[in-house]
């Protein structure tokens, strides 16, 4: 056991967790027993808080642990995260401004609220809410897996039930301060998390190349490793079989990013439309950090780092690559700080994700179908309880799915959440698609997406199901037809399923209009999409009933 690192980690981890509990008093309204206050921080976050919150929300253990581990194991494919991050912000700049405006006017808390108001369809809103809940669970699981990897690196690596003990510890700490403080907890912690991450990464990318003989030596070591493997899919350059996968994965991930309920939660918590605008311009600065982090995967190869064997599964845990790199190349003090940065970097987004999922349950399932007369206090209580249950679902994702690379947990979530693009993103600009056509498109796209995920094998575990999100074109079938028979070229299945979703939605819209099927009432007005409200610093919270009155 690495005792000095564990001590440093524990001190920082406990200190940051204490901030999570104290955040309940930070910029707080008289009571947090209201969904607007608990789940959106009262919609009062300014530019700096929003920048750290959204950055902490989007740059997660996926960034710090999972993607560098993918570069370590598979090479250039892992660089998809860089163009994905670069493309995402200009792609969503205008849609997010429109979403913020209409949500502020009508008191919408979730993307499903918007769909309910836009189409007058509780069924379509329910599907969007369920999709958000399901897609968020593997993403939270990725955060907990990153924290678990850090604890394993410090020697907390038991067998059997003890193998997941770090996961349970993370669950309890995260659940406790999220329950008490709501969105204010990750917003406050994000300041500390980002400062630690920047310090650790900048020191690592300056010191380690000098120690290991320069970047030329590092890339040479990576090239030699991949040249010695039998797999044609790895390497420091993309091969012919994975170029299409790289493109569709980067573009599909960019489309999916702000469809996640947790990404929209950070946006809707902003005080003004200008705050969102400034952040969409400033957030690409994080992409610089991302590029540096990705390179640590190759640095680990040059440093001859080996992953720790997971005693619970008996297989190497690739999530431990970056923690082991710090443990072997730095002293105890800096390694402990690095471990704390990764651990805190996992807790911040996990908290926001669980809050966003809880908002979906409360607004679009509990209040819509179970308790239409629920009071604001009852809504807040439901959200707090739901945030606990979502984390349980995330733990089950780790135990049951167990993918080849932990990054696949996020990519599988992306395959699922991108199916809401027609109902959420396209609806910000047009209602041409019929509400029942959108339902049909969702059913077709989601069914096909889950089928494709189901048939992807996992060579690491020997399982024939849920091995990732990349599938050879040869295995694509549509009603028994094999349009790309014999092709080994791989593609991101989320992109394929989205195409099916859109085609079915368009065809069904023509059919339903020809049949004269009535469309739902639009509860929004054109001016709502350009509103720029600047509420009183301590406004009366919008009640759920008032917020939905325009439906």
N, C-alpha and C positions, 0 to 999 in steps of 0.2 A: 504494500500500500504506500502511495506517495503522500506521506503525512504533511510535509510543509505546504505542498500545493493544496491539499485538502483544507488546511487551516485558512489559507488566504482565500480560497474559494468560498468557504463557509462564512467568513467575516463579510465579504462583499455580498454574498447571496442573502444573508440574513439582513444586512443593512438595506438592500434594495427591496426585499420583501416587506420590511418595516415601512418603507415609503409607500408601498402598495396599500397598506392598511391606513396610513395617515392621509392618503389621498382623498379619503371620504370627506375631509374637512377643507380640502383645497378648492377654492372658488365654488364652494358648495352653496346650493339653495337651502332654505330652511329645512327641507326634507328631501331625501333621495328616493322616497316612496312614490316615484312617478317615472314612467318609462323614458320620458324626455330627459330627465335628470340622470337616472341611473345608466341608461343605454346610449345616450348621446351627449352627456356632459352638459345638458342645458342648451346645446347648440351655441356655445359662447366661445369656442376656441379661436384664437387669432392666428396670424400667419406663422409665427415661430412654433407655437404648440402644434399646430396642424402639420407643419413640415416634419417635425420629429415624430408625431403620431403616425402619419401615413408612411413615413420612411420606416419606422419601427414595425409597422403593420405589414409592409411588403417585403422588406429585407430581413429574412427570418433564418431559422436553422436550415432551411432550404438553401439559402445563400451561403451561410457560413460553414455548413457541414456537408450537405447532400450533393450540391453541384460540384465542389472541388473533389469529392469522393468519386463522382462520375467521371471527371477528367482523369483521375488516378487509375480508374478501372477500364475506361472505354476510350479515352483520348478526346479528339477534337469535337466529337458530338456534344460534349458538355458545354462547349462555347455557345450553344444556342441561346443560353440565358442572356448573353450580352446584346445581340441584336433584338431579342425579345424586349429587353428593358428599354433600349433606345427607341424602338418603334412605338411602344405602348403609350407614352405620354402625348405625343402629337396626335395619335389616333383617337384618344379619348378626351382631348382638351375641350372641344365644343360640346360633346354629349354630356360630360360631367357638369358643365355650367348649367345646361338645361335641366338636368336632373336635380341639382341643388335648388334651382329656382322653384320648380313645381313642387318639390318636397317641402320647401319652406312655406309656400303659400297654403298648402293643404295639410301640413302637419304630418307628412308621410315619414315613417321611421325606417321602412325596409323597401327594397325594390319590388316586393310583392304588393305592398301598399300602392305603389305607383301603377302597377298593372291592374289592380282592382279598380282604381279610379279611372284609368284610361279606357278600359274596355267594359267596365261594369260587370265583370265576370269573376265571381268568387272562385269558380272552378279553376280558371286559368291562374289566378293568384295563388291558389292552393298548390298547384303543380310547381310554380316558381318557388314557393316557400319550401316545399319538400325537397326540391332540387338543391336549393341553397343549404339546407340542413345536411343532406347526404354528402354533398361535395365538400363541406367544411370539415367533416369528421376526419377524413384521411389527412387533411392539411394540418389539423391540430395534432394528429398522431405523429406527423413528421417533426413537429416542434418537440414533443415529448421524447421522441427517439433521439433527437440531437442532444437533449439534456442527459438522457440516459447514457449516451456514448461518452460524454465528458466524465460522468461519475464512474463509468467502467474504467476509463483511462487512469483515474486516480486510485483504482484498486477495488472498487465496489462492484464486483462481478461475481455474483453467486450463481449456483445451479438451482434448477427447479423453480419454485416460487420465488426464491431469493434472487433469481436472475432478473425479475421484473420489480424488485423492491425499489430501485431508484425511480422507476416510473410511478409507483404509488406515492412516493414522497413528493415528486413533482406535482402529481395530481392534487394532493392535499393542500400544498402551499398555494398553488395557483387557484384552486377552487375557493379557498378561504378569503383571499384578498379581493378576488373578482366579485364574490358574493357581497362583500361589504361595501366596496368602493365603486363598482361599476367601471365606466369608461375612464374615469379620472385616474384610476390606478395605472393602466398602461401608458396613458398620456404623460404622467409624471415620471414614470420609470424610464420612458423612452429617451429622456435627456441623458441619463446616466449610461444607458445601454449604448447609445450612438457614440458618446465620447470614448468609452472603453474600446469599442470596436475599431474606431479610427486609429487610436493609439496603437493597438495591437497589430493591425494590418500594416500600417505605415512602417512600424519597426521591423516587422517580419519581411516585407518586400525589399527593404533596404539592406538589412543585416544578412538574411539567409543567402541571397545570391552571392554576396561577397564571401561568405563562409564556404559556399559550395562551388566556387570557381566561375561564377558569372552565369548570365542567362544562356549563353551559347552551350555551356556544359550541361545546364539543366535541360534544355530542349534536346540535346544530344542523348542524354540518359533516357528521356521519355521515348524518343524515337527508337532507341535500341531495345527497350522493353517491349514495345508493341510489335516491333519487327520479329521478335522471338516467339510471339504467341501465334497459335494456329488460326485465330479468329480473323476474318477479312474485314470485320466491322470496326476494329479499333485502329488507332494510329494518330499521329500528330496532324495529319491531313485527312479530310473527308474522302471516303471512297465512293465509287459509283453507286453503291447500294444504299448509302445513307444520306446522300445529298438532298433528296426529296424529303426524307424524314426531317432533316435539319431545317429546311425552309418552312415546311408545314408546321413543325413543332414551334418554331420561333413566332410565326405569324398567328397560329392558333392560340398560343399562350398569351400573346399580346391582346388578342380579342377577348380572352377569358378573364384577364387580370381584374378589371374593375366591374366584372359581373359578379365576382365573389361578394357576398353580403358584408364581409368584414372590410373590404376595400371601400365600399360605399359608406359604411358607417363612419369612417374617418372623414370622408368628404362632407357628409350631412351634419357632422358635429361642428363644422366651420361657421364662423359668425357672419361672414359676408361672402357674396359672390366673388368679390375681388380677392379674398383669401384663397379661394379655390383656384382662381386664375393664376395668381402668383406662385402657388405651390406646384401647379402643373408645369410651370416654367423652371422652377428651382429644383424639383425632385430629380431630374436627370443627373444632378451632381452625384447622386448615389451610384450611378452607373460606373463612375470612375472607381469607386470602392469595389464594386462588383467585379470589374475586370481584374483588379489586383488580387481579389480573393480567389478567383478561378485559377490563377496561375499557381497558387499554393498546391494544387493537385499535382502539377508537374514537379514542383519543388520537393514534394514528398517522395516522388520517384527517385530523384537525384540523391536524396538523403537516405535512401534504402529503408524507408519506413515500412513496417509491417503492421497490418491491423490486428487488434486483439481478438482472440477467439471468444465468441459468446458462449459461455458455459451452459446457457439454457438451450441453445440450438446445436452447439458443437461446430458452428461455422464461423469463419472470420467475419467480423463486423466492420464493414467498410466505413461506417460512420465515424469510427475512431481514428481514421487516417490523419485528419488535421489536428485533433487533440494530441495524438502521439507525436506528430511533427514538433509541436511546441514543447512537449515533455522532453524530447530527446535533444533538441537543439538549443534550449534556453535554460536558465537557472530556475530554481523553484519559485522565486517570487514572481517573475514575469510569467511563468507557466500558469501559476495560480490565477493571475489577473486575466490571462487569455481564456482559461477555463470558465472564469466567472463571466467574461464578456459573451462567450458562446451560450452559457446557460441562461443569462439574462436575455440574450438575443432570441432565445426560444420562448421564454415566458411572456414577453411583451406581446408578440403576435398571437400566441395561444389564448391570452386573455381577451384580446379584441375579437378573435374569431368566435370564442364561446359566447361573448356578449351579443355579437351580431346574430348568431344562430338562435340565441334565446329571444331576441327581438322578433325574429321570424315566427317562432312558435307562439309567442304571446299575441302578436298582432293578427297573424294570418291563419292561425288554427284555433287557439284557445278562445280569443274574443270573437272570431268570425263564426265558429261552429259550436263551441261548448258553452261560453258565457258571454252572450252579446251585451248583457247589462253589467259587465265587469267594471268596477271602479278603478281609477288610476292606481290606488294602493294595491288592489288585487292584481292588476297587470304587472306592477313592479315585482310583487312577490312571485308570480308565475315565472317571470323572466329570470329571477335569481335562481329558482329551483331548476329551470330548464338549462341554465348555464352549467350546472353540476352534471346533469344527465348527458349533455353533449360531450363532456370530457370523458365520461364512462364509455361512450361510443367510440371516442378516439382511441382509448386504450384497447378496445376490442379490435379496432382496425389493425393495430400493430400485431396483436396476437394472432389474428385470423388470416390477414392478407400476406404478410411477410414477403414483400417483393424482393427482386434481385438487388436493386438499388433503392435506398430510401427515397430518392428523388421521385421515384415512380408513384409514391403515395400522393404527392402533389400533382403529378401529371394525370393520374387517374381521376383526381378531383377536377382537374381542368377539362377532361373529356366530358364529365357530367355537367359542370356549370355552364359550359359554352352552349348547351342546348337551350338556354334561356335567352340567348342573344336576340332572336326575332321578337320575342314578347317584351323584352326590356329595352334594348338599345335601339332597334329599328322603330319601336313605338314612340320614341322621343321625337321622331320626325314625321311619321305618318301612321295613320290607322287603316291604311289600305288593306292589310291582311285581316281577314275575318277572324273573330275571336275563336270560333270553333275550328277554323283551319289551323290556327296556332296550337290549339290543343292536339289536333291530329298530327301536326308536324313534330310537336314535342314527343308524343307517343312513339312515332316512327323513329325519330332521331335517337331518343333515349334507348329504345329497345335494341336498335342496331348497335349503338355504342356499347351497351352492356354485353351484347353477344360477342362483339369483336374483342373486348377486354377479356371475356371469359375464355376465348380460344388462344390467347397469347400464352405460350409456355414460359416457365421460369427455370432456366437451366441451373441456377444456383441451388434450388431446393428440390429439383426433380418434379415439381408440380406442373400440370398441364394447363393451369388456369391462372389468370391475373398476374402474369409475369412482367407486365409493363404496359406501355402505351404505343409501342412501335410494332407494326405488323407488315409482313411481306405482302406485296400486291398479289402474289400468287394465291394467297389465302382469302382474298376478298371475294365474297359471293353476294349476289343479289337475286333472290328468288331462284336459286339454283344455277344462275349464270356466273361463269368465271371470266370476267372481262380481261383479266391480266394473267391468264394461265401461264405458268412457267417463269414469271418475273420474280427475281429475288430482291428487287428494289423495295425498300421499306418506306412506310408513310405513317404519320401521326393519325391515329384512329379518330381522335376528336374532330379533326378537320373533315374526315370522310363522313362522319355521322352528322355534322352540321350541314353539309351539302344535302344530305338526304332530308334533313329537317326542313331546310328552305324550299326544296323542290316540292315536297308534300304540302307545305303551307301555301305555296303559290297555286298549285293545282287545285287544292281543296277550296281556296278562296274563290276561284273562277266557278267551281262546281256549286258551291253554296250560294253565291250570288245569282247564278242561273236558276237555282231552285227557289230563290226568294226567301231564304232563311234570314230571319231578323238578326240584326247586329246589336250589341250592347250599347248603352248610352255612355257617352264620353263625359266624365265628370271634371275634366280640365278645360281650360280656355287658352287660346293662343298667347295671351299676354302673360300667363303663368310661367312660361318658359323663358321669360326675360326679366322677371322680377328680381329686385336686389334689395331685400329687406335688411335693415340694421336694427335689430330689436333692442329694447332697453336692456342694460346689463343684467338686470334681475327680472326678466319677464315672467308673467304668469304662464305656467306651462300649458301647452295646447293639450286638451283632453283627447282621448282616443275618439270619443263620440264627435267632438267638434272637428277633429282632423279628418274624419271620414264623411262629413256631412254633405260633401259635394258629389258623392258617388251616384 
